Amino acid sequence: MTTRSAVTGAFSYTGKYITRLLLEQGQHVITLTSRKNDQNLFNGQVQAYPFQFDNPKALAETLHGVDTLYNTYWVRFDHHQTTFGSAVENTRTLIRAAKNAGVRRFVHVSITNPTPDSNLPYFSGKAQLEGDLKASGLSYAILRPTVIFGDEDILINNIAYLLRRFPLFAIPGKGDYQLQPIFAEDMAQLAVDAGQRKENLTWDAVGPEIYTFSELVQLTRSVVGSRAGLINLPPSLVLTLSRMIGFFVEDVVLTEEEILGLMANLLISAEVPTGHTSLRDWLHANANQVGRRYASELKRHYNA
């Protein structure tokens, strides 16, 4: 009997890799999505449904018969009516709908080092939802990634983009804070493996290498052949400069919360690495294309 799985955001970034792996395993996949222009991404193999957070009954009906739900839904920053607060409430609705629909397993993408009392809504919101999922009675797996790199990555791609096009690259503060990126395909494999387990679990999803931010920028600069100078500036000034660049690329390049989370060393793990792909090796293998085009968050998620 073919397993039926649901992926939120199968036409987006992380969800795309999870969906591809599920299809390779012969599973039937549906998606909940707000994107309407990518229906043929998987040659019609994935049936798309709207999120319907405002209609929990219809959402539960959509999930009826689903064995495993892979949830990648979240927001990177507040944008008009889409806020961290609304993302938390929408995900709570999704958890309840999955419970009411009889979904067996809920695989949830969180973030490393979430805490309910964090002053960063990204991290506090993720922590609240972990608690809600654990209290739901659903069988669950919680994955806590850091930065996810791959062909459609935003952070590392756009670092490369800026290094290719500007004579200077600004690093917030000393640049000695760390991050531990995981490859998108490794992340997808972790998610699918977790979906096939029965026990409740929480895994950090982190790669095998830890870089300071300065080391990451220096590596990327070397790989793409950039001659840009690196300059350390106060975080507030870096944020101002990013907003200026954002005006021209029509996007939110960087947020204050992202700078604070990075500088607080929240994007590394004390656990054994769960990913195996080297960022260094991946960058060298993709040196010709990484950063050739700017990757827009607003266009990806809001059709801006």
N, C-alpha and C positions, 0 to 999 in steps of 0.2 A: 504494500500500500504506500502510495506517494505521500510524503510528509508535506503539510501545508505550513508555510512560514510567512510571517509578515515583517516587513522592514520599513521603519519610518525613514523617509528620505532616500529611497533606492536610486533616485536620479541625481542625488547630490554627491558628496565627497566620500565620507566613511561608509555610508550606506550602500554606495555603488560597489565597493569592493566586497562587502558582506554578501550582497545580492549575487554578484558574479560567482562567488564561491559556492553559494547554496544551489545555484542553477547547475554548476558543474557536478554537484552531487546528485542531481536529478530531482531536486525538491521543487514543489510548486510554490511560487512566491507571489505575494501581493504586496503593494506598497501603499502607505498613507503619505500623501505629499501635497504641497501647495504649488508645485511646478507642473505646468500643463503642456510644456513645449518639448518634453523629452520622452514621449510615449514610446518611441521606436528605439530607444537606447539599447534595449535587450531584444530587439527584433520581435516585439509583441509578446514576449514570454511573460512579462510582468504586468498584471492588471493593476491600474492605479485607481485609488479612491481618495476623496478629500478627507482632511483630518476630522472635520465635524466636531470640534471641541465644544461647540455650542449646542450639540445634539447628542448627548451621551448614549441615548438609546440606539440611535442610528450607528454610532461608532461601535457599540458592542455588537450590533448585528453584522457589521462589516468584518469584525474579528471572529465571528462564530466559525468554528471548525479549524481555527489556527492552533497549531501545536506550540510554536515558539514565536514570540514577538521580540524582534531586535530593535531597540529604541535608540536612535541617534539624534532625536529631536532636541534642539536647544537653540539659544541665540547667543551671538558673540557680544552684542551690545544692545542697548535700548535704541529703538528706531521707530519713531511715531508711536503707534498704538502697541507695537510689539516691544515688550519690556521683559526684564528678568522676572518680575512678578507675574506677568501673564504666562511666561514659559513654565514657571513652577505650577501655576494653577492648571494649565493645559496638560502638563504631564501627570498631575494627580488625577485628572479626568481620564487620561489614557490608562493609568494603572487600574482605576475602578472599572473601566470598560473591559479591560482584559480579564479581570476577575469575574465580571458578570458573564462574559462570553465563554468562560471555561478554558481559557488559554492555559496550557500546562506550564510553560516556562517563560519568564520575562528576563531578557538580557538587556541590561541598562548601561549605557555609556555615561560615565560620570567624569571626574577629574581627579588628579592626584592631590592628596592633602586637603580634602574638603573639611570644613568645620562649620557647625551651625552658627557660631558667634563671630565668624569672620566679618570684617568690615568691607569685604569685597563680595558684592552680590553674586558674582559667578560662582564663587566657592561656597558661600553660605547656601545658595539656592540648590546646588548639587547635593550638599550635605542633607538638607531638609528632605529632598526626594529619595535619597538613600534610606532615610528613616521611614518614609512613607511606604516604600517598596518592601522593606523588611517587615513592616507591620501589616501588610496587605493579606498575608496568608498565601500569596503566590510563591511557587518555586522560583528562585531568582539567582541571577549571576550579575554582579556589579563589576564593571571594568573601569579602571581609573587611568586613562591615558594622559600623557603630557602633550607635547607637540607631535602631531601626526604628519609625517612627510611622505610625499609621493608626487605623481605627475601633476595633480591639481592642487597641491599644497599652496596655502596663502603665505604663511610667515616666511619660510625659507625661500620660496620662489620670489617673493617681493623684496627680500633682502638682496637677492641676486640682481633683481631688476634695478634697484636703486644703485647698486655698486656698478652696474654696467653703464649707467646714464649720468651719474653725478660725480664731480671731482672730489667730493667729501662725503663721508658717511658718519653720522652722529651716533655715538653710543651713550645711552643714558648712564650717568654716574661712572663708576670705575669699571663696569663691565665684568666684574669678577663673580657675579652670581651665575648659577648653573642651570642647565636644562638637559634632559635625557630623551631625545626624540625617538619615536617608534615609527617604523615603516608601515604604510597603510595596509599592505598585504599581510604583514605580521599581525596587525590589529584585527583584520578581518578573520584570520585563522583563529586567533584567540577567542573572538566572539562566537564563531561557529562551534569551536570545541566546547566552549562554556554552555552553549545552547543544548548540546547533546548530553551534558551531565545531568545528574539528578539532585546532587546535594547543593544547598545554598552556599555561595562562595563570593568572595571579594578579592579581585586580583588587580594589582598595579600593572598597567600596560606600558612598559618602558623598554627602550632599546638597550643594546649592549654597551653604548658609549655615553659618557658624560662630558659635556663641554661647558666651559664658561661662555658667556655670551660673546665676549671678545674673541675667544678661540673660534667660535662658530662663524663669526663675521670674517675673521682672517682666513679661515679655511675656504669659505665661499668665495671670497675675493680672489684667492689664489686659483681656485678651480676655474672660474669664469674669465681669468686673465684681466681682471680689473686693476687699474692704477689708482683708484680712489684712495685718498688719505683718510685715516680713521681719527676721529676727534672725540674726546670725552667731554660731554656737556651735562649741565644740570638736567634732571629728568623733565622739569617743567619746560625748559627751552626745547628739548627734543620733541615734546608733545606739541608745542607751538609750531615747530618746523613741519611735523607730520601733518598737522592740520592744513598748512599751506600747500603741501604736496597733494593732500586729499582734495583740495579745491580743484586742482588741475586734472586729477585722475577721476574725479567725481566718486569718491569712496571715502570710507573711514579707514585710514591707513593704520592707525594705532590708537589705543585708548589709554587713559590714565590708569584704569584698573589693570590692564595688561602689563603696563610698566611696573606697577606696584607688586603684582603677583609674581612677575619674573624676578624682580629685585629681592623679593622675600624668599627666594629659593623654594617656591611651591611646585616647580615643574621638574623635580627629581624625586627619586624613590630610594628608600633604604633596603628594599626587597631585591631578591635575585632577578635580573633582567628576564622578561618574558618574551621579548622580541630578539631576533638574531641578526637582522640585516644591518650592516654598517652604514651610517649616514655618509661617512667619508667615501666608501666604495660607491654608494649610489650617486653621490654628487659627481664623482669622476666619470661614472658611466653615462651620466646625463648632462655633462658639461656643456654640450652644444645647444641644448634647449632650455635649461633651467634659467629663469629670469628673462627670457626673450620677450615675453609679454606680461603685462601687469595682470594679476589675478584679483578681480574685484569682488569683495564680499557683498556689496549691495546688488550687483548684477546677478550673482549666484543665487542669492536667497530672496531678493525682493524685486527682481526684474527691473532694477532701476536703470 
